[in-house]
Amino acid sequence: MARYAMVDTDGNVTNICEWDGESNWSPPDGITLVECDDQSDAERGGTYINGTFTRAPEPVIEEPAL
């Protein structure tokens, strides 16, 4: 089994999956599979642009106004 990032046409990583590369399956329309390993920066919410994975930005947590 190999790990793949599911990348949309804008370069957004929409999901991560494992696939053997042989079974009868194909990604949804508009999604490209990019093989990645556990140590890569590939993660859901990140991007894949010009051959480079970039992690999703950290969420900004704002304290409520009192």
VONU-501924 format. One record per residue: residue number from 1; z, x, y of N, C-alpha, C, CB in turn. Coordinates in Angstrom, 1 decimal, decimal comma. Each point is the difference from the previous one (the first is absolute). Glycine has a CB too. Layout:
{k=NUM npz=Z npx=X npy=Y capz=Z capx=X capy=Y cpz=Z cpx=X cpy=Y cbpz=Z cbpx=X cbpy=Y}
...
This chain:
{k=1 npz=0,0 npx=0,8 npy=-1,2 capz=0,0 capx=-0,8 capy=1,2 cpz=0,0 cpx=0,9 cpy=1,2 cbpz=1,2 cbpx=-1,9 cbpy=-1,2}
{k=2 npz=-1,9 npx=1,4 npy=2,2 capz=-0,1 capx=0,7 capy=1,3 cpz=0,5 cpx=-0,9 cpy=1,1 cbpz=-1,9 cbpx=1,5 cbpy=-0,8}
{k=3 npz=2,4 npx=-1,0 npy=1,9 capz=0,4 capx=-0,7 capy=1,1 cpz=-1,1 cpx=-0,1 cpy=1,1 cbpz=2,4 cbpx=0,7 cbpy=-0,5}
{k=4 npz=-2,6 npx=-1,9 npy=1,0 capz=-1,0 capx=-0,2 capy=1,0 cpz=0,5 cpx=-0,7 cpy=1,2 cbpz=-1,7 cbpx=0,0 cbpy=-1,8}
{k=5 npz=1,2 npx=0,4 npy=3,0 capz=0,3 capx=-0,8 capy=1,2 cpz=-1,2 cpx=-1,0 cpy=0,1 cbpz=1,3 cbpx=1,9 cbpy=1,2}
{k=6 npz=-1,0 npx=-3,1 npy=-0,8 capz=-1,0 capx=-1,0 capy=0,3 cpz=-0,2 cpx=0,0 cpy=1,5 cbpz=0,6 cbpx=-1,4 cbpy=-2,1}
{k=7 npz=-1,8 npx=1,8 npy=2,5 capz=-0,2 capx=0,2 capy=1,4 cpz=-1,1 cpx=-1,0 cpy=0,5 cbpz=0,6 cbpx=2,5 cbpy=-0,2}
{k=8 npz=-0,3 npx=-3,2 npy=1,3 capz=-1,0 capx=-0,9 capy=0,5 cpz=-1,0 cpx=0,7 cpy=0,9 cbpz=1,7 cbpx=-1,9 cbpy=-0,1}
{k=9 npz=-2,6 npx=1,1 npy=0,7 capz=-1,1 capx=0,6 capy=0,7 cpz=0,4 cpx=0,6 cpy=1,4 cbpz=-1,5 cbpx=-1,6 cbpy=-1,1}
{k=10 npz=2,7 npx=1,3 npy=1,5 capz=0,6 capx=0,6 capy=1,2 cpz=0,8 cpx=1,2 cpy=-0,2 cbpz=0,0 cbpx=-2,2 cbpy=1,0}
{k=11 npz=0,2 npx=2,6 npy=-2,3 capz=0,8 capx=1,2 capy=-0,4 cpz=1,4 cpx=-0,3 cpy=-0,2 cbpz=-1,6 cbpx=1,3 cbpy=1,3}
{k=12 npz=2,0 npx=-2,6 npy=-1,4 capz=1,4 capx=-0,4 capy=-0,2 cpz=0,3 cpx=0,0 cpy=-1,5 cbpz=0,0 cbpx=-1,4 cbpy=2,1}
{k=13 npz=1,1 npx=2,0 npy=-2,5 capz=0,4 capx=-0,1 capy=-1,4 cpz=0,7 cpx=-1,3 cpy=-0,2 cbpz=0,2 cbpx=2,5 cbpy=-0,2}
{k=14 npz=-0,9 npx=-3,4 npy=-0,6 capz=0,5 capx=-1,3 capy=-0,2 cpz=1,0 cpx=-0,1 cpy=-1,2 cbpz=-2,1 cbpx=-0,9 cbpy=1,0}
{k=15 npz=1,9 npx=1,8 npy=-1,9 capz=0,9 capx=0,0 capy=-1,2 cpz=-0,2 cpx=1,3 cpy=-0,8 cbpz=-0,2 cbpx=-2,5 cbpy=-0,1}
{k=16 npz=1,1 npx=2,8 npy=-0,9 capz=-0,1 capx=1,1 capy=-0,9 cpz=0,0 cpx=-0,6 cpy=-1,4 cbpz=1,2 cbpx=1,6 cbpy=1,6}
{k=17 npz=-2,1 npx=-1,1 npy=-2,4 capz=-0,1 capx=-0,5 capy=-1,4 cpz=-0,1 cpx=1,2 cpy=-1,0 cbpz=-1,0 cbpx=-2,2 cbpy=0,8}
{k=18 npz=1,2 npx=1,9 npy=-2,1 capz=-0,3 capx=0,9 capy=-1,0 cpz=-1,1 cpx=-0,6 cpy=-0,9 cbpz=2,4 cbpx=0,9 cbpy=0,0}
{k=19 npz=-3,4 npx=-0,1 npy=-0,4 capz=-1,1 capx=-0,5 capy=-0,7 cpz=-0,5 cpx=1,2 cpy=-0,9 cbpz=-0,7 cbpx=-1,7 cbpy=1,8}
{k=20 npz=0,3 npx=1,3 npy=-3,0 capz=-0,5 capx=1,1 capy=-1,0 cpz=-1,4 cpx=0,4 cpy=0,3 cbpz=1,5 cbpx=-0,9 cbpy=-1,7}
{k=21 npz=-2,2 npx=0,3 npy=2,7 capz=-1,3 capx=0,4 capy=0,4 cpz=-1,1 cpx=-0,4 cpy=-1,0 cbpz=1,0 cbpx=1,9 cbpy=1,1}
{k=22 npz=-0,6 npx=-2,6 npy=-2,2 capz=-0,9 capx=-0,4 capy=-1,0 cpz=0,0 cpx=-1,5 cpy=-0,3 cbpz=0,2 cbpx=2,2 cbpy=-1,0}
{k=23 npz=0,9 npx=-2,8 npy=1,1 capz=0,1 capx=-1,4 capy=-0,4 cpz=-0,8 cpx=-0,9 cpy=1,0 cbpz=2,3 cbpx=0,4 cbpy=-0,9}
{k=24 npz=-2,7 npx=-1,6 npy=0,5 capz=-0,9 capx=-0,9 capy=0,7 cpz=0,8 cpx=-0,6 cpy=1,2 cbpz=-1,3 cbpx=-0,5 cbpy=-2,1}
{k=25 npz=1,3 npx=1,2 npy=3,2 capz=0,6 capx=-0,4 capy=1,2 cpz=-0,7 cpx=0,6 cpy=1,2 cbpz=2,3 cbpx=-0,3 cbpy=-1,2}
{k=26 npz=-2,3 npx=-0,4 npy=2,3 capz=-0,6 capx=0,6 capy=1,2 cpz=0,8 cpx=-0,6 cpy=1,2 cbpz=-2,3 cbpx=0,2 cbpy=-1,0}
{k=27 npz=2,4 npx=0,6 npy=2,1 capz=0,8 capx=-0,5 capy=1,1 cpz=-0,7 cpx=-1,1 cpy=0,7 cbpz=0,9 cbpx=2,3 cbpy=0,3}
{k=28 npz=-0,1 npx=-3,1 npy=0,5 capz=-0,6 capx=-1,1 capy=0,8 cpz=-1,1 cpx=0,5 cpy=0,9 cbpz=2,2 cbpx=-1,2 cbpy=-0,1}
{k=29 npz=-3,1 npx=0,3 npy=0,5 capz=-1,0 capx=0,3 capy=1,0 cpz=0,6 cpx=0,7 cpy=1,2 cbpz=-1,5 cbpx=-1,9 cbpy=-0,9}
{k=30 npz=0,8 npx=2,9 npy=1,4 capz=0,5 capx=0,7 capy=1,3 cpz=1,1 cpx=1,0 cpy=-0,3 cbpz=-0,6 cbpx=-2,0 cbpy=1,2}
{k=31 npz=1,0 npx=2,2 npy=-2,4 capz=1,0 capx=1,0 capy=-0,3 cpz=-0,6 cpx=1,1 cpy=-0,8 cbpz=1,8 cbpx=-1,8 cbpy=-0,1}
{k=32 npz=-1,4 npx=3,1 npy=0,5 capz=-0,4 capx=1,2 capy=-0,6 cpz=1,2 cpx=0,6 cpy=-0,7 cbpz=-1,9 cbpx=0,4 cbpy=1,6}
{k=33 npz=1,8 npx=0,1 npy=-2,8 capz=1,1 capx=0,7 capy=-0,6 cpz=-0,1 cpx=1,5 cpy=0,3 cbpz=0,0 cbpx=-1,7 cbpy=-1,9}
{k=34 npz=1,1 npx=2,3 npy=2,3 capz=0,1 capx=1,4 capy=0,2 cpz=1,1 cpx=0,6 cpy=-0,8 cbpz=-0,8 cbpx=-0,3 cbpy=2,4}
{k=35 npz=0,5 npx=1,2 npy=-3,3 capz=1,0 capx=0,5 capy=-0,9 cpz=1,0 cpx=0,8 cpy=0,8 cbpz=-1,7 cbpx=0,1 cbpy=-1,9}
{k=36 npz=3,0 npx=-0,3 npy=1,5 capz=1,0 capx=0,8 capy=0,7 cpz=1,1 cpx=0,3 cpy=-1,0 cbpz=-0,5 cbpx=-1,2 cbpy=2,2}
{k=37 npz=1,4 npx=2,1 npy=-1,9 capz=1,1 capx=0,3 capy=-0,9 cpz=1,3 cpx=-0,4 cpy=0,7 cbpz=-1,3 cbpx=1,9 cbpy=-1,0}
{k=38 npz=2,4 npx=-1,7 npy=0,2 capz=1,3 capx=-0,5 capy=0,5 cpz=0,5 cpx=0,8 cpy=1,2 cbpz=0,5 cbpx=-0,7 cbpy=-2,3}
{k=39 npz=-1,1 npx=1,9 npy=2,5 capz=0,5 capx=0,8 capy=1,1 cpz=-0,9 cpx=-0,2 cpy=1,3 cbpz=0,8 cbpx=1,7 cbpy=-1,7}
{k=40 npz=-1,8 npx=-2,5 npy=1,6 capz=-0,8 capx=-0,2 capy=1,2 cpz=0,7 cpx=-0,9 cpy=1,0 cbpz=-2,1 cbpx=0,4 cbpy=-1,4}
{k=41 npz=1,5 npx=-0,5 npy=2,6 capz=0,6 capx=-0,9 capy=1,0 cpz=-0,6 cpx=-1,4 cpy=-0,1 cbpz=0,3 cbpx=2,0 cbpy=1,5}
{k=42 npz=-1,0 npx=-2,3 npy=-2,6 capz=-0,5 capx=-1,3 capy=-0,2 cpz=1,1 cpx=-1,0 cpy=-0,2 cbpz=-2,1 cbpx=1,0 cbpy=-1,0}
{k=43 npz=2,1 npx=-2,1 npy=1,8 capz=1,0 capx=-1,0 capy=-0,1 cpz=-0,6 cpx=-1,3 cpy=0,6 cbpz=1,9 cbpx=1,7 cbpy=0,0}
{k=44 npz=-1,5 npx=-2,8 npy=-0,5 capz=-0,4 capx=-1,3 capy=0,6 cpz=0,4 cpx=0,0 cpy=1,5 cbpz=0,3 cbpx=-1,2 cbpy=-2,3}
{k=45 npz=-1,2 npx=0,8 npy=3,1 capz=0,3 capx=-0,1 capy=1,4 cpz=-0,5 cpx=1,3 cpy=0,8 cbpz=1,9 cbpx=-1,5 cbpy=-0,5}
{k=46 npz=-2,2 npx=2,5 npy=-0,3 capz=-0,5 capx=1,2 capy=0,6 cpz=-1,5 cpx=0,0 cpy=0,2 cbpz=1,9 cbpx=1,3 cbpy=-1,0}
{k=47 npz=-2,6 npx=-0,2 npy=1,3 capz=-1,4 capx=0,1 capy=0,1 cpz=-0,6 cpx=1,1 cpy=-0,8 cbpz=0,3 cbpx=-1,0 cbpy=2,3}
{k=48 npz=-1,6 npx=0,9 npy=-2,5 capz=-0,8 capx=1,0 capy=-0,6 cpz=-1,3 cpx=0,2 cpy=0,9 cbpz=0,9 cbpx=-0,5 cbpy=-2,4}
{k=49 npz=-0,9 npx=1,5 npy=3,2 capz=-1,0 capx=0,2 capy=0,9 cpz=-0,5 cpx=1,5 cpy=-0,1 cbpz=0,9 cbpx=-1,8 cbpy=1,6}
{k=50 npz=-2,2 npx=2,0 npy=-1,7 capz=-0,6 capx=1,3 capy=-0,1 cpz=0,6 cpx=0,9 cpy=-1,1 cbpz=-0,4 cbpx=-0,1 cbpy=2,4}
{k=51 npz=0,7 npx=-0,6 npy=-3,5 capz=0,5 capx=0,7 capy=-1,2 cpz=1,5 cpx=0,3 cpy=0,0 cbpz=-2,2 cbpx=0,9 cbpy=-0,2}
{k=52 npz=2,9 npx=-1,4 npy=1,2 capz=1,4 capx=0,3 capy=0,1 cpz=0,9 cpx=-1,3 cpy=0,0 cbpz=-0,6 cbpx=2,1 cbpy=1,3}
{k=53 npz=1,6 npx=-2,1 npy=-2,1 capz=1,0 capx=-1,1 capy=0,0 cpz=1,0 cpx=0,3 cpy=1,1 cbpz=-0,3 cbpx=-0,5 cbpy=-2,5}
{k=54 npz=0,7 npx=-0,6 npy=3,2 capz=1,0 capx=0,1 capy=1,0 cpz=1,0 cpx=-1,2 cpy=-0,3 cbpz=-1,5 cbpx=1,0 cbpy=1,8}
{k=55 npz=2,8 npx=-0,6 npy=-1,8 capz=1,0 capx=-1,0 capy=-0,3 cpz=0,1 cpx=-1,1 cpy=1,1 cbpz=1,3 cbpx=1,8 cbpy=-1,3}
{k=56 npz=-0,8 npx=-2,9 npy=0,9 capz=0,2 capx=-1,1 capy=1,0 cpz=1,1 cpx=0,4 cpy=1,0 cbpz=-0,7 cbpx=-1,7 cbpy=-1,8}
{k=57 npz=0,6 npx=1,2 npy=3,0 capz=1,0 capx=0,4 capy=1,0 cpz=1,3 cpx=-0,6 cpy=-0,4 cbpz=-1,8 cbpx=0,1 cbpy=1,8}
{k=58 npz=2,9 npx=0,6 npy=-1,4 capz=1,3 capx=-0,6 capy=-0,2 cpz=0,2 cpx=-1,2 cpy=0,8 cbpz=0,9 cbpx=2,3 cbpy=-0,5}
{k=59 npz=-0,2 npx=-3,3 npy=0,0 capz=0,2 capx=-1,2 capy=0,8 cpz=1,0 cpx=0,3 cpy=1,1 cbpz=-0,5 cbpx=-1,5 cbpy=-1,9}
{k=60 npz=0,3 npx=0,9 npy=3,1 capz=0,9 capx=0,1 capy=1,1 cpz=1,0 cpx=-1,1 cpy=-0,1 cbpz=-1,8 cbpx=1,1 cbpy=1,5}
{k=61 npz=3,1 npx=-0,8 npy=-1,6 capz=1,1 capx=-0,9 capy=0,0 cpz=0,6 cpx=-0,1 cpy=1,3 cbpz=0,4 cbpx=0,4 cbpy=-2,5}
{k=62 npz=-0,5 npx=-1,6 npy=3,1 capz=0,6 capx=-0,1 capy=1,3 cpz=1,4 cpx=-0,8 cpy=-0,1 cbpz=-2,3 cbpx=0,0 cbpy=1,1}
{k=63 npz=3,3 npx=0,5 npy=-0,3 capz=1,2 capx=-0,7 capy=0,0 cpz=-0,1 cpx=-1,3 cpy=0,8 cbpz=1,3 cbpx=2,2 cbpy=-0,2}
{k=64 npz=-0,7 npx=-3,3 npy=-0,3 capz=-0,1 capx=-1,2 capy=0,8 cpz=0,7 cpx=0,1 cpy=1,3 cbpz=-0,1 cbpx=-1,3 cbpy=-2,1}
{k=65 npz=-0,4 npx=0,6 npy=3,1 capz=0,6 capx=0,0 capy=1,4 cpz=1,2 cpx=-0,9 cpy=-0,1 cbpz=-2,2 cbpx=0,4 cbpy=1,2}
{k=66 npz=3,3 npx=0,1 npy=-0,5 capz=1,2 capx=-0,8 capy=0,0 cpz=0,2 cpx=-0,6 cpy=1,4 cbpz=1,0 cbpx=1,4 cbpy=-1,8}
